[in-house]
Amino acid sequence: MKSIQIDAFLKAHGFLLVKNEVSDSFGDYYTVFSNGVIKLRFIKDKSTKAVDVGSALCNNEVWYDLSLVKNMLYCDDQLNVALTFEQYQEFLVANIDRLNSLFNYDSYKTTIEKLKELQNQRTKQMFPWFKPPRD
Amino acid sequence: MTPVEQWRANQEYLDNALLRGDKFRLATPINQVREGSFYQQELNYLYDKGYQVSSDGSWLLKITK
């Protein structure tokens, strides 16, 4: 799906453009859309293009890789697999209603706890050498 | 720049910092690193050079044996 189409898709689902920043280096950018429940961040960082999701109900800048939401919904334990930008967009388009449910007022805290746990599991898979700090 | 050229530029920057014995501040926590990103590549490169994440998760420090 091309960016113009994803823009149209998001607008049709009540999202508004919140932020659009373009860097001078490497053509990097990030664009944020929100519908009041979910916020979505489209990123290009050097050669990586990705989509992050966050709760619009939390007044913070905390983001979760949308691929982790995919892992969560599909109960996929293989967390260290990179999605292409097209796969991110396809997942987003196919699951926009589920995303709204996951991040609505009743669910967002539980969803975020699960995503934090998946982040830690993914770190173990990506960096077997990493020794997490002890509590 | 191609991704290979970008990585070479990054690597040169890191190698110079290694020669100076620098420590590295982690701008993004390690649990938010994306698979396939340059950041992942940088962390693995520095680990191979003897660095480890500090106990508070904020720095990459040279481990002295």
N, CA and C atoms of all chains as a GROMACS GRO file, in nm:
protein
  600
    1MET      N    1   0.085  -0.120   0.000
    1MET     CA    2   0.000   0.000   0.000
    1MET      C    3   0.088   0.124   0.000
    2LYS      N    4   0.063   0.217  -0.089
    2LYS     CA    5   0.145   0.336  -0.098
    2LYS      C    6   0.106   0.435   0.012
    3SER      N    7   0.200   0.529   0.040
    3SER     CA    8   0.177   0.619   0.153
    3SER      C    9   0.052   0.703   0.133
    4ILE      N   10   0.025   0.742   0.009
    4ILE     CA   11  -0.094   0.824  -0.017
    4ILE      C   12  -0.220   0.745   0.017
    5GLN      N   13  -0.216   0.613  -0.010
    5GLN     CA   14  -0.331   0.528   0.021
    5GLN      C   15  -0.347   0.509   0.172
    6ILE      N   16  -0.235   0.492   0.242
    6ILE     CA   17  -0.244   0.474   0.386
    6ILE      C   18  -0.294   0.604   0.450
    7ASP      N   19  -0.253   0.718   0.397
    7ASP     CA   20  -0.306   0.846   0.447
    7ASP      C   21  -0.457   0.850   0.432
    8ALA      N   22  -0.505   0.810   0.314
    8ALA     CA   23  -0.650   0.812   0.289
    8ALA      C   24  -0.721   0.712   0.380
    9PHE      N   25  -0.660   0.596   0.399
    9PHE     CA   26  -0.719   0.495   0.487
    9PHE      C   27  -0.732   0.550   0.630
   10LEU      N   28  -0.625   0.612   0.678
   10LEU     CA   29  -0.628   0.663   0.815
   10LEU      C   30  -0.731   0.776   0.830
   11LYS      N   31  -0.735   0.862   0.732
   11LYS     CA   32  -0.834   0.972   0.738
   11LYS      C   33  -0.976   0.916   0.739
   12ALA      N   34  -0.998   0.812   0.660
   12ALA     CA   35  -1.132   0.750   0.654
   12ALA      C   36  -1.169   0.684   0.787
   13HIS      N   37  -1.067   0.654   0.868
   13HIS     CA   38  -1.093   0.591   0.998
   13HIS      C   39  -1.077   0.689   1.114
   14GLY      N   40  -1.087   0.815   1.082
   14GLY     CA   41  -1.093   0.917   1.188
   14GLY      C   42  -0.960   0.964   1.241
   15PHE      N   43  -0.852   0.931   1.173
   15PHE     CA   44  -0.720   0.976   1.219
   15PHE      C   45  -0.688   1.114   1.164
   16LEU      N   46  -0.618   1.190   1.245
   16LEU     CA   47  -0.569   1.322   1.202
   16LEU      C   48  -0.417   1.323   1.209
   17LEU      N   49  -0.357   1.396   1.119
   17LEU     CA   50  -0.212   1.414   1.123
   17LEU      C   51  -0.177   1.503   1.242
   18VAL      N   52  -0.091   1.452   1.331
   18VAL     CA   53  -0.055   1.526   1.452
   18VAL      C   54   0.083   1.590   1.438
   19LYS      N   55   0.175   1.516   1.374
   19LYS     CA   56   0.312   1.566   1.366
   19LYS      C   57   0.377   1.511   1.240
   20ASN      N   58   0.461   1.590   1.181
   20ASN     CA   59   0.535   1.544   1.063
   20ASN      C   60   0.672   1.609   1.065
   21GLU      N   61   0.774   1.528   1.093
   21GLU     CA   62   0.910   1.581   1.104
   21GLU      C   63   0.998   1.513   1.001
   22VAL      N   64   1.076   1.592   0.929
   22VAL     CA   65   1.170   1.537   0.831
   22VAL      C   66   1.309   1.584   0.868
   23SER      N   67   1.401   1.488   0.874
   23SER     CA   68   1.540   1.520   0.909
   23SER      C   69   1.621   1.546   0.783
   24ASP      N   70   1.728   1.624   0.799
   24ASP     CA   71   1.818   1.650   0.686
   24ASP      C   72   1.904   1.528   0.654
   25SER      N   73   1.925   1.443   0.755
   25SER     CA   74   2.019   1.332   0.735
   25SER      C   75   1.949   1.204   0.693
   26PHE      N   76   2.000   1.142   0.591
   26PHE     CA   77   1.955   1.011   0.542
   26PHE      C   78   1.809   1.011   0.496
   27GLY      N   79   1.745   1.128   0.485
   27GLY     CA   80   1.604   1.131   0.447
   27GLY      C   81   1.512   1.074   0.554
   28ASP      N   82   1.559   1.077   0.678
   28ASP     CA   83   1.478   1.023   0.788
   28ASP      C   84   1.354   1.109   0.811
   29TYR      N   85   1.248   1.046   0.859
   29TYR     CA   86   1.128   1.122   0.893
   29TYR      C   87   1.047   1.045   0.997
   30TYR      N   88   0.958   1.115   1.062
   30TYR     CA   89   0.851   1.045   1.134
   30TYR      C   90   0.724   1.126   1.127
   31THR      N   91   0.615   1.053   1.115
   31THR     CA   92   0.484   1.112   1.099
   31THR      C   93   0.390   1.047   1.199
   32VAL      N   94   0.316   1.130   1.271
   32VAL     CA   95   0.226   1.077   1.374
   32VAL      C   96   0.081   1.110   1.340
   33PHE      N   97  -0.003   1.007   1.347
   33PHE     CA   98  -0.148   1.023   1.331
   33PHE      C   99  -0.215   0.977   1.461
   34SER      N  100  -0.330   1.036   1.491
   34SER     CA  101  -0.405   0.991   1.608
   34SER      C  102  -0.555   1.000   1.581
   35ASN      N  103  -0.628   0.905   1.641
   35ASN     CA  104  -0.774   0.911   1.633
   35ASN      C  105  -0.836   0.932   1.772
   36GLY      N  106  -0.752   0.970   1.867
   36GLY     CA  107  -0.801   0.992   2.003
   36GLY      C  108  -0.795   0.868   2.090
   37VAL      N  109  -0.779   0.753   2.030
   37VAL     CA  110  -0.764   0.627   2.104
   37VAL      C  111  -0.623   0.571   2.081
   38ILE      N  112  -0.587   0.564   1.954
   38ILE     CA  113  -0.456   0.513   1.913
   38ILE      C  114  -0.376   0.629   1.854
   39LYS      N  115  -0.247   0.622   1.872
   39LYS     CA  116  -0.160   0.707   1.791
   39LYS      C  117  -0.065   0.615   1.715
   40LEU      N  118  -0.037   0.652   1.593
   40LEU     CA  119   0.048   0.572   1.505
   40LEU      C  120   0.164   0.658   1.459
   41ARG      N  121   0.282   0.599   1.462
   41ARG     CA  122   0.402   0.673   1.420
   41ARG      C  123   0.467   0.597   1.305
   42PHE      N  124   0.477   0.662   1.193
   42PHE     CA  125   0.545   0.605   1.075
   42PHE      C  126   0.686   0.663   1.073
   43ILE      N  127   0.783   0.573   1.068
   43ILE     CA  128   0.922   0.616   1.084
   43ILE      C  129   1.008   0.568   0.969
   44LYS      N  130   1.099   0.652   0.928
   44LYS     CA  131   1.212   0.607   0.847
   44LYS      C  132   1.337   0.651   0.922
   45ASP      N  133   1.416   0.553   0.965
   45ASP     CA  134   1.538   0.580   1.040
   45ASP      C  135   1.652   0.511   0.967
   46LYS      N  136   1.733   0.589   0.898
   46LYS     CA  137   1.836   0.536   0.809
   46LYS      C  138   1.770   0.441   0.710
   47SER      N  139   1.803   0.312   0.714
   47SER     CA  140   1.745   0.224   0.612
   47SER      C  141   1.616   0.156   0.662
   48THR      N  142   1.579   0.179   0.788
   48THR     CA  143   1.466   0.109   0.847
   48THR      C  144   1.338   0.192   0.834
   49LYS      N  145   1.232   0.127   0.785
   49LYS     CA  146   1.100   0.191   0.785
   49LYS      C  147   1.008   0.105   0.870
   50ALA      N  148   0.932   0.169   0.958
   50ALA     CA  149   0.853   0.091   1.052
   50ALA      C  150   0.732   0.172   1.098
   51VAL      N  151   0.646   0.104   1.172
   51VAL     CA  152   0.528   0.169   1.230
   51VAL      C  153   0.522   0.135   1.379
   52ASP      N  154   0.504   0.236   1.460
   52ASP     CA  155   0.486   0.218   1.604
   52ASP      C  156   0.343   0.257   1.642
   53VAL      N  157   0.302   0.202   1.755
   53VAL     CA  158   0.168   0.235   1.805
   53VAL      C  159   0.180   0.277   1.951
   54GLY      N  160   0.092   0.364   1.993
   54GLY     CA  161   0.088   0.405   2.133
   54GLY      C  162  -0.056   0.439   2.171
   55SER      N  163  -0.075   0.457   2.299
   55SER     CA  164  -0.208   0.494   2.347
   55SER      C  165  -0.223   0.645   2.344
   56ALA      N  166  -0.328   0.692   2.280
   56ALA     CA  167  -0.356   0.836   2.281
   56ALA      C  168  -0.418   0.877   2.415
   57LEU      N  169  -0.456   0.778   2.494
   57LEU     CA  170  -0.515   0.807   2.625
   57LEU      C  171  -0.408   0.836   2.730
   58CYS      N  172  -0.286   0.788   2.704
   58CYS     CA  173  -0.173   0.818   2.792
   58CYS      C  174  -0.107   0.944   2.740
   59ASN      N  175  -0.086   1.036   2.830
   59ASN     CA  176  -0.024   1.161   2.788
   59ASN      C  177   0.128   1.145   2.791
   60ASN      N  178   0.180   1.062   2.702
   60ASN     CA  179   0.325   1.041   2.701
   60ASN      C  180   0.370   1.009   2.558
   61GLU      N  181   0.500   0.992   2.546
   61GLU     CA  182   0.559   0.961   2.415
   61GLU      C  183   0.613   0.819   2.417
   62VAL      N  184   0.535   0.727   2.469
   62VAL     CA  185   0.579   0.588   2.475
   62VAL      C  186   0.520   0.514   2.355
   63TRP      N  187   0.608   0.445   2.284
   63TRP     CA  188   0.570   0.379   2.160
   63TRP      C  189   0.605   0.231   2.166
   64TYR      N  190   0.526   0.152   2.096
   64TYR     CA  191   0.551   0.008   2.085
   64TYR      C  192   0.552  -0.028   1.938
   65ASP      N  193   0.649  -0.111   1.904
   65ASP     CA  194   0.660  -0.157   1.767
   65ASP      C  195   0.531  -0.231   1.729
   66LEU      N  196   0.471  -0.190   1.619
   66LEU     CA  197   0.345  -0.254   1.578
   66LEU      C  198   0.364  -0.404   1.552
   67SER      N  199   0.486  -0.444   1.520
   67SER     CA  200   0.510  -0.587   1.498
   67SER      C  201   0.486  -0.667   1.626
   68LEU      N  202   0.506  -0.603   1.743
   68LEU     CA  203   0.479  -0.673   1.869
   68LEU      C  204   0.329  -0.694   1.889
   69VAL      N  205   0.250  -0.600   1.842
   69VAL     CA  206   0.103  -0.617   1.850
   69VAL      C  207   0.063  -0.735   1.760
   70LYS      N  208   0.128  -0.745   1.646
   70LYS     CA  209   0.102  -0.858   1.556
   70LYS      C  210   0.138  -0.990   1.627
   71ASN      N  211   0.255  -0.992   1.689
   71ASN     CA  212   0.296  -1.112   1.764
   71ASN      C  213   0.193  -1.146   1.872
   72MET      N  214   0.145  -1.043   1.939
   72MET     CA  215   0.049  -1.064   2.048
   72MET      C  216  -0.082  -1.121   1.996
   73LEU      N  217  -0.132  -1.065   1.889
   73LEU     CA  218  -0.262  -1.110   1.835
   73LEU      C  219  -0.252  -1.251   1.778
   74TYR      N  220  -0.139  -1.282   1.717
   74TYR     CA  221  -0.124  -1.413   1.652
   74TYR      C  222  -0.053  -1.514   1.742
   75CYS      N  223  -0.029  -1.475   1.870
   75CYS     CA  224   0.039  -1.565   1.965
   75CYS      C  225   0.168  -1.622   1.904
   76ASP      N  226   0.244  -1.536   1.842
   76ASP     CA  227   0.368  -1.577   1.775
   76ASP      C  228   0.486  -1.551   1.869
   77ASP      N  229   0.558  -1.658   1.905
   77ASP     CA  230   0.670  -1.644   1.999
   77ASP      C  231   0.799  -1.600   1.932
   78GLN      N  232   0.803  -1.604   1.800
   78GLN     CA  233   0.925  -1.563   1.729
   78GLN      C  234   0.919  -1.412   1.712
   79LEU      N  235   0.982  -1.341   1.806
   79LEU     CA  236   0.963  -1.196   1.813
   79LEU      C  237   1.069  -1.117   1.735
   80ASN      N  238   1.180  -1.183   1.705
   80ASN     CA  239   1.291  -1.111   1.643
   80ASN      C  240   1.290  -1.125   1.491
   81VAL      N  241   1.174  -1.101   1.433
   81VAL     CA  242   1.160  -1.106   1.288
   81VAL      C  243   1.116  -0.967   1.240
   82ALA      N  244   1.196  -0.910   1.150
   82ALA     CA  245   1.164  -0.775   1.101
   82ALA      C  246   1.052  -0.781   0.999
   83LEU      N  247   0.958  -0.688   1.012
   83LEU     CA  248   0.853  -0.675   0.911
   83LEU      C  249   0.898  -0.574   0.806
   84THR      N  250   0.855  -0.596   0.683
   84THR     CA  251   0.875  -0.492   0.582
   84THR      C  252   0.772  -0.382   0.606
   85PHE      N  253   0.796  -0.266   0.547
   85PHE     CA  254   0.701  -0.156   0.565
   85PHE      C  255   0.564  -0.193   0.509
   86GLU      N  256   0.566  -0.269   0.401
   86GLU     CA  257   0.439  -0.314   0.340
   86GLU      C  258   0.365  -0.408   0.436
   87GLN      N  259   0.439  -0.494   0.504
   87GLN     CA  260   0.375  -0.585   0.600
   87GLN      C  261   0.316  -0.509   0.718
   88TYR      N  262   0.388  -0.406   0.763
   88TYR     CA  263   0.332  -0.321   0.869
   88TYR      C  264   0.199  -0.262   0.825
   89GLN      N  265   0.198  -0.208   0.704
   89GLN     CA  266   0.078  -0.140   0.656
   89GLN      C  267  -0.036  -0.239   0.634
   90GLU      N  268  -0.004  -0.355   0.581
   90GLU     CA  269  -0.108  -0.457   0.560
   90GLU      C  270  -0.170  -0.499   0.693
   91PHE      N  271  -0.084  -0.518   0.792
   91PHE     CA  272  -0.135  -0.557   0.924
   91PHE      C  273  -0.225  -0.447   0.980
   92LEU      N  274  -0.180  -0.325   0.966
   92LEU     CA  275  -0.256  -0.211   1.017
   92LEU      C  276  -0.394  -0.203   0.952
   93VAL      N  277  -0.397  -0.214   0.823
   93VAL     CA  278  -0.524  -0.202   0.750
   93VAL      C  279  -0.618  -0.317   0.787
   94ALA      N  280  -0.562  -0.438   0.800
   94ALA     CA  281  -0.646  -0.555   0.830
   94ALA      C  282  -0.694  -0.559   0.974
   95ASN      N  283  -0.627  -0.484   1.063
   95ASN     CA  284  -0.656  -0.499   1.206
   95ASN      C  285  -0.690  -0.368   1.276
   96ILE      N  286  -0.731  -0.269   1.202
   96ILE     CA  287  -0.753  -0.138   1.264
   96ILE      C  288  -0.861  -0.145   1.374
   97ASP      N  289  -0.964  -0.225   1.352
   97ASP     CA  290  -1.070  -0.237   1.454
   97ASP      C  291  -1.018  -0.306   1.580
   98ARG      N  292  -0.936  -0.410   1.561
   98ARG     CA  293  -0.880  -0.480   1.676
   98ARG      C  294  -0.785  -0.388   1.753
   99LEU      N  295  -0.712  -0.307   1.680
   99LEU     CA  296  -0.622  -0.212   1.746
   99LEU      C  297  -0.702  -0.113   1.831
  100ASN      N  298  -0.811  -0.065   1.775
  100ASN     CA  299  -0.895   0.026   1.852
  100ASN      C  300  -0.946  -0.040   1.979
  101SER      N  301  -0.980  -0.168   1.970
  101SER     CA  302  -1.028  -0.242   2.089
  101SER      C  303  -0.916  -0.260   2.191
  102LEU      N  304  -0.797  -0.291   2.142
  102LEU     CA  305  -0.685  -0.315   2.233
  102LEU      C  306  -0.645  -0.190   2.311
  103PHE      N  307  -0.668  -0.073   2.248
  103PHE     CA  308  -0.622   0.052   2.310
  103PHE      C  309  -0.737   0.138   2.363
  104ASN      N  310  -0.858   0.079   2.368
  104ASN     CA  311  -0.967   0.161   2.421
  104ASN      C  312  -0.954   0.176   2.572
  105TYR      N  313  -1.041   0.255   2.632
  105TYR     CA  314  -1.026   0.289   2.773
  105TYR      C  315  -1.022   0.166   2.863
  106ASP      N  316  -1.103   0.065   2.830
  106ASP     CA  317  -1.110  -0.055   2.914
  106ASP      C  318  -0.989  -0.146   2.901
  107SER      N  319  -0.919  -0.138   2.790
  107SER     CA  320  -0.816  -0.238   2.760
  107SER      C  321  -0.673  -0.188   2.756
  108TYR      N  322  -0.654  -0.058   2.745
  108TYR     CA  323  -0.519  -0.013   2.710
  108TYR      C  324  -0.414  -0.047   2.814
  109LYS      N  325  -0.451  -0.048   2.941
  109LYS     CA  326  -0.350  -0.078   3.044
  109LYS      C  327  -0.303  -0.222   3.033
  110THR      N  328  -0.396  -0.314   3.014
  110THR     CA  329  -0.361  -0.456   2.997
  110THR      C  330  -0.277  -0.476   2.871
  111THR      N  331  -0.317  -0.410   2.764
  111THR     CA  332  -0.243  -0.421   2.637
  111THR      C  333  -0.100  -0.373   2.654
  112ILE      N  334  -0.083  -0.262   2.721
  112ILE     CA  335   0.052  -0.207   2.739
  112ILE      C  336   0.138  -0.300   2.825
  113GLU      N  337   0.078  -0.358   2.929
  113GLU     CA  338   0.155  -0.452   3.011
  113GLU      C  339   0.203  -0.571   2.927
  114LYS      N  340   0.114  -0.621   2.843
  114LYS     CA  341   0.153  -0.735   2.756
  114LYS      C  342   0.263  -0.694   2.658
  115LEU      N  343   0.252  -0.575   2.604
  115LEU     CA  344   0.352  -0.529   2.507
  115LEU      C  345   0.488  -0.508   2.574
  116LYS      N  346   0.486  -0.460   2.699
  116LYS     CA  347   0.613  -0.445   2.771
  116LYS      C  348   0.679  -0.581   2.792
  117GLU      N  349   0.600  -0.680   2.827
  117GLU     CA  350   0.653  -0.814   2.846
  117GLU      C  351   0.710  -0.868   2.714
  118LEU      N  352   0.639  -0.844   2.605
  118LEU     CA  353   0.689  -0.889   2.474
  118LEU      C  354   0.818  -0.816   2.436
  119GLN      N  355   0.828  -0.689   2.472
  119GLN     CA  356   0.952  -0.614   2.445
  119GLN      C  357   1.070  -0.683   2.515
  120ASN      N  358   1.047  -0.723   2.640
  120ASN     CA  359   1.156  -0.787   2.714
  120ASN      C  360   1.191  -0.924   2.656
  121GLN      N  361   1.089  -0.997   2.614
  121GLN     CA  362   1.116  -1.128   2.551
  121GLN      C  363   1.192  -1.110   2.420
  122ARG      N  364   1.152  -1.008   2.345
  122ARG     CA  365   1.220  -0.984   2.218
  122ARG      C  366   1.366  -0.946   2.241
  123THR      N  367   1.391  -0.867   2.344
  123THR     CA  368   1.529  -0.828   2.375
  123THR      C  369   1.615  -0.952   2.400
  124LYS      N  370   1.558  -1.050   2.472
  124LYS     CA  371   1.633  -1.174   2.498
  124LYS      C  372   1.664  -1.248   2.369
  125GLN      N  373   1.569  -1.244   2.276
  125GLN     CA  374   1.591  -1.314   2.148
  125GLN      C  375   1.692  -1.238   2.060
  126MET      N  376   1.686  -1.106   2.063
  126MET     CA  377   1.773  -1.027   1.977
  126MET      C  378   1.915  -1.016   2.031
  127PHE      N  379   1.926  -1.010   2.164
  127PHE     CA  380   2.057  -0.989   2.228
  127PHE      C  381   2.077  -1.096   2.336
  128PRO      N  382   2.112  -1.218   2.294
  128PRO     CA  383   2.130  -1.324   2.395
  128PRO      C  384   2.239  -1.289   2.496
  129TRP      N  385   2.330  -1.200   2.458
  129TRP     CA  386   2.440  -1.161   2.548
  129TRP      C  387   2.396  -1.062   2.655
  130PHE      N  388   2.280  -1.002   2.638
  130PHE     CA  389   2.237  -0.895   2.729
  130PHE      C  390   2.196  -0.953   2.864
  131LYS      N  391   2.252  -0.893   2.969
  131LYS     CA  392   2.214  -0.934   3.105
  131LYS      C  393   2.126  -0.825   3.164
  132PRO      N  394   1.994  -0.851   3.174
  132PRO     CA  395   1.906  -0.746   3.226
  132PRO      C  396   1.937  -0.715   3.372
  133PRO      N  397   1.921  -0.587   3.411
  133PRO     CA  398   1.946  -0.554   3.551
  133PRO      C  399   1.852  -0.629   3.644
  134ARG      N  400   1.903  -0.664   3.760
  134ARG     CA  401   1.816  -0.733   3.858
  134ARG      C  402   1.741  -0.629   3.939
  135ASP      N  403   1.614  -0.663   3.974
  135ASP     CA  404   1.533  -0.570   4.054
  135ASP      C  405   1.584  -0.565   4.197
  136MET      N  406   2.318   0.764   0.014
  136MET     CA  407   2.403   0.658   0.068
  136MET      C  408   2.327   0.526   0.074
  137THR      N  409   2.394   0.420   0.035
  137THR     CA  410   2.331   0.289   0.048
  137THR      C  411   2.341   0.246   0.195
  138PRO      N  412   2.261   0.146   0.236
  138PRO     CA  413   2.272   0.097   0.374
  138PRO      C  414   2.414   0.052   0.409
  139VAL      N  415   2.484  -0.009   0.313
  139VAL     CA  416   2.622  -0.053   0.339
  139VAL      C  417   2.712   0.067   0.365
  140GLU      N  418   2.694   0.171   0.285
  140GLU     CA  419   2.774   0.293   0.304
  140GLU      C  420   2.740   0.362   0.437
  141GLN      N  421   2.612   0.358   0.471
  141GLN     CA  422   2.570   0.417   0.598
  141GLN      C  423   2.634   0.343   0.715
  142TRP      N  424   2.634   0.209   0.705
  142TRP     CA  425   2.692   0.130   0.814
  142TRP      C  426   2.842   0.156   0.823
  143ARG      N  427   2.909   0.167   0.709
  143ARG     CA  428   3.054   0.196   0.711
  143ARG      C  429   3.081   0.328   0.781
  144ALA      N  430   2.999   0.429   0.750
  144ALA     CA  431   3.015   0.560   0.816
  144ALA      C  432   2.993   0.547   0.966
  145ASN      N  433   2.892   0.471   1.003
  145ASN     CA  434   2.863   0.447   1.145
  145ASN      C  435   2.979   0.376   1.212
  146GLN      N  436   3.029   0.273   1.144
  146GLN     CA  437   3.136   0.191   1.199
  146GLN      C  438   3.262   0.275   1.223
  147GLU      N  439   3.290   0.364   1.129
  147GLU     CA  440   3.408   0.451   1.143
  147GLU      C  441   3.392   0.540   1.266
  148TYR      N  442   3.270   0.593   1.282
  148TYR     CA  443   3.242   0.676   1.400
  148TYR      C  444   3.261   0.596   1.529
  149LEU      N  445   3.208   0.473   1.528
  149LEU     CA  446   3.220   0.388   1.647
  149LEU      C  447   3.366   0.350   1.674
  150ASP      N  448   3.438   0.318   1.568
  150ASP     CA  449   3.578   0.279   1.586
  150ASP      C  450   3.661   0.393   1.646
  151ASN      N  451   3.635   0.514   1.602
  151ASN     CA  452   3.705   0.630   1.659
  151ASN      C  453   3.672   0.645   1.808
  152ALA      N  454   3.543   0.624   1.840
  152ALA     CA  455   3.502   0.634   1.981
  152ALA      C  456   3.566   0.522   2.063
  153LEU      N  457   3.577   0.405   2.004
  153LEU     CA  458   3.640   0.292   2.073
  153LEU      C  459   3.788   0.322   2.103
  154LEU      N  460   3.854   0.383   2.005
  154LEU     CA  461   3.996   0.417   2.024
  154LEU      C  462   4.013   0.516   2.140
  155ARG      N  463   3.915   0.603   2.155
  155ARG     CA  464   3.922   0.701   2.265
  155ARG      C  465   3.880   0.639   2.398
  156GLY      N  466   3.826   0.517   2.392
  156GLY     CA  467   3.777   0.452   2.515
  156GLY      C  468   3.647   0.510   2.565
  157ASP      N  469   3.568   0.566   2.474
  157ASP     CA  470   3.442   0.629   2.515
  157ASP      C  471   3.344   0.526   2.571
  158LYS      N  472   3.252   0.577   2.654
  158LYS     CA  473   3.134   0.498   2.688
  158LYS      C  474   3.020   0.554   2.606
  159PHE      N  475   2.916   0.474   2.588
  159PHE     CA  476   2.808   0.512   2.496
  159PHE      C  477   2.677   0.524   2.572
  160ARG      N  478   2.616   0.639   2.559
  160ARG     CA  479   2.484   0.660   2.620
  160ARG      C  480   2.378   0.596   2.529
  161LEU      N  481   2.289   0.517   2.587
  161LEU     CA  482   2.182   0.455   2.507
  161LEU      C  483   2.064   0.551   2.499
  162ALA      N  484   2.048   0.614   2.385
  162ALA     CA  485   1.939   0.711   2.368
  162ALA      C  486   1.804   0.641   2.372
  163THR      N  487   1.803   0.516   2.328
  163THR     CA  488   1.681   0.436   2.330
  163THR      C  489   1.708   0.311   2.413
  164PRO      N  490   1.620   0.276   2.508
  164PRO     CA  491   1.642   0.155   2.588
  164PRO      C  492   1.655   0.031   2.499
  165ILE      N  493   1.734  -0.063   2.546
  165ILE     CA  494   1.762  -0.181   2.463
  165ILE      C  495   1.635  -0.261   2.432
  166ASN      N  496   1.536  -0.253   2.520
  166ASN     CA  497   1.414  -0.331   2.493
  166ASN      C  498   1.323  -0.266   2.388
  167GLN      N  499   1.367  -0.150   2.336
  167GLN     CA  500   1.290  -0.088   2.228
  167GLN      C  501   1.363  -0.091   2.094
  168VAL      N  502   1.470  -0.169   2.089
  168VAL     CA  503   1.545  -0.180   1.965
  168VAL      C  504   1.466  -0.266   1.866
  169ARG      N  505   1.464  -0.220   1.745
  169ARG     CA  506   1.388  -0.288   1.641
  169ARG      C  507   1.476  -0.389   1.567
  170GLU      N  508   1.418  -0.504   1.539
  170GLU     CA  509   1.490  -0.607   1.464
  170GLU      C  510   1.532  -0.551   1.327
  171GLY      N  511   1.660  -0.574   1.293
  171GLY     CA  512   1.708  -0.532   1.161
  171GLY      C  513   1.752  -0.386   1.154
  172SER      N  514   1.748  -0.315   1.267
  172SER     CA  515   1.783  -0.173   1.266
  172SER      C  516   1.934  -0.153   1.277
  173PHE      N  517   1.979  -0.036   1.239
  173PHE     CA  518   2.119   0.000   1.258
  173PHE      C  519   2.157  -0.004   1.406
  174TYR      N  520   2.064   0.037   1.487
  174TYR     CA  521   2.088   0.040   1.632
  174TYR      C  522   2.121  -0.101   1.683
  175GLN      N  523   2.046  -0.200   1.637
  175GLN     CA  524   2.074  -0.339   1.674
  175GLN      C  525   2.215  -0.377   1.630
  176GLN      N  526   2.248  -0.337   1.507
  176GLN     CA  527   2.380  -0.368   1.452
  176GLN      C  528   2.490  -0.301   1.535
  177GLU      N  529   2.466  -0.178   1.575
  177GLU     CA  530   2.565  -0.104   1.656
  177GLU      C  531   2.586  -0.172   1.791
  178LEU      N  532   2.476  -0.211   1.855
  178LEU     CA  533   2.488  -0.274   1.987
  178LEU      C  534   2.564  -0.406   1.977
  179ASN      N  535   2.533  -0.485   1.875
  179ASN     CA  536   2.605  -0.613   1.859
  179ASN      C  537   2.752  -0.589   1.828
  180TYR      N  538   2.779  -0.487   1.750
  180TYR     CA  539   2.918  -0.455   1.715
  180TYR      C  540   2.996  -0.418   1.842
  181LEU      N  541   2.935  -0.335   1.924
  181LEU     CA  542   3.004  -0.291   2.045
  181LEU      C  543   3.016  -0.405   2.147
  182TYR      N  544   2.917  -0.492   2.151
  182TYR     CA  545   2.930  -0.609   2.239
  182TYR      C  546   3.050  -0.694   2.196
  183ASP      N  547   3.065  -0.712   2.064
  183ASP     CA  548   3.180  -0.788   2.012
  183ASP      C  549   3.313  -0.722   2.048
  184LYS      N  550   3.308  -0.592   2.071
  184LYS     CA  551   3.429  -0.518   2.109
  184LYS      C  552   3.447  -0.512   2.261
  185GLY      N  553   3.365  -0.588   2.333
  185GLY     CA  554   3.384  -0.598   2.478
  185GLY      C  555   3.298  -0.507   2.561
  186TYR      N  556   3.190  -0.455   2.503
  186TYR     CA  557   3.101  -0.366   2.579
  186TYR      C  558   2.979  -0.442   2.629
  187GLN      N  559   2.923  -0.392   2.739
  187GLN     CA  560   2.802  -0.452   2.797
  187GLN      C  561   2.714  -0.337   2.849
  188VAL      N  562   2.584  -0.363   2.858
  188VAL     CA  563   2.492  -0.260   2.906
  188VAL      C  564   2.510  -0.242   3.057
  189SER      N  565   2.514  -0.117   3.101
  189SER     CA  566   2.532  -0.088   3.244
  189SER      C  567   2.413  -0.139   3.324
  190SER      N  568   2.433  -0.147   3.455
  190SER     CA  569   2.328  -0.206   3.540
  190SER      C  570   2.199  -0.126   3.538
  191ASP      N  571   2.208   0.004   3.511
  191ASP     CA  572   2.084   0.083   3.505
  191ASP      C  573   2.026   0.090   3.363
  192GLY      N  574   2.093   0.024   3.268
  192GLY     CA  575   2.039   0.017   3.132
  192GLY      C  576   2.060   0.142   3.048
  193SER      N  577   2.138   0.239   3.100
  193SER     CA  578   2.150   0.367   3.030
  193SER      C  579   2.276   0.380   2.944
  194TRP      N  580   2.374   0.294   2.969
  194TRP     CA  581   2.504   0.311   2.904
  194TRP      C  582   2.554   0.179   2.848
  195LEU      N  583   2.644   0.189   2.752
  195LEU     CA  584   2.725   0.075   2.712
  195LEU      C  585   2.866   0.102   2.764
  196LEU      N  586   2.916   0.010   2.845
  196LEU     CA  587   3.045   0.030   2.910
  196LEU      C  588   3.140  -0.080   2.870
  197LYS      N  589   3.268  -0.046   2.859
  197LYS     CA  590   3.371  -0.146   2.831
  197LYS      C  591   3.388  -0.234   2.955
  198ILE      N  592   3.380  -0.363   2.932
  198ILE     CA  593   3.396  -0.457   3.044
  198ILE      C  594   3.544  -0.491   3.055
  199THR      N  595   3.601  -0.463   3.171
  199THR     CA  596   3.742  -0.497   3.191
  199THR      C  597   3.750  -0.632   3.262
  200LYS      N  598   3.831  -0.722   3.204
  200LYS     CA  599   3.840  -0.857   3.262
  200LYS      C  600   3.966  -0.870   3.346
   0.00000   0.00000   0.00000
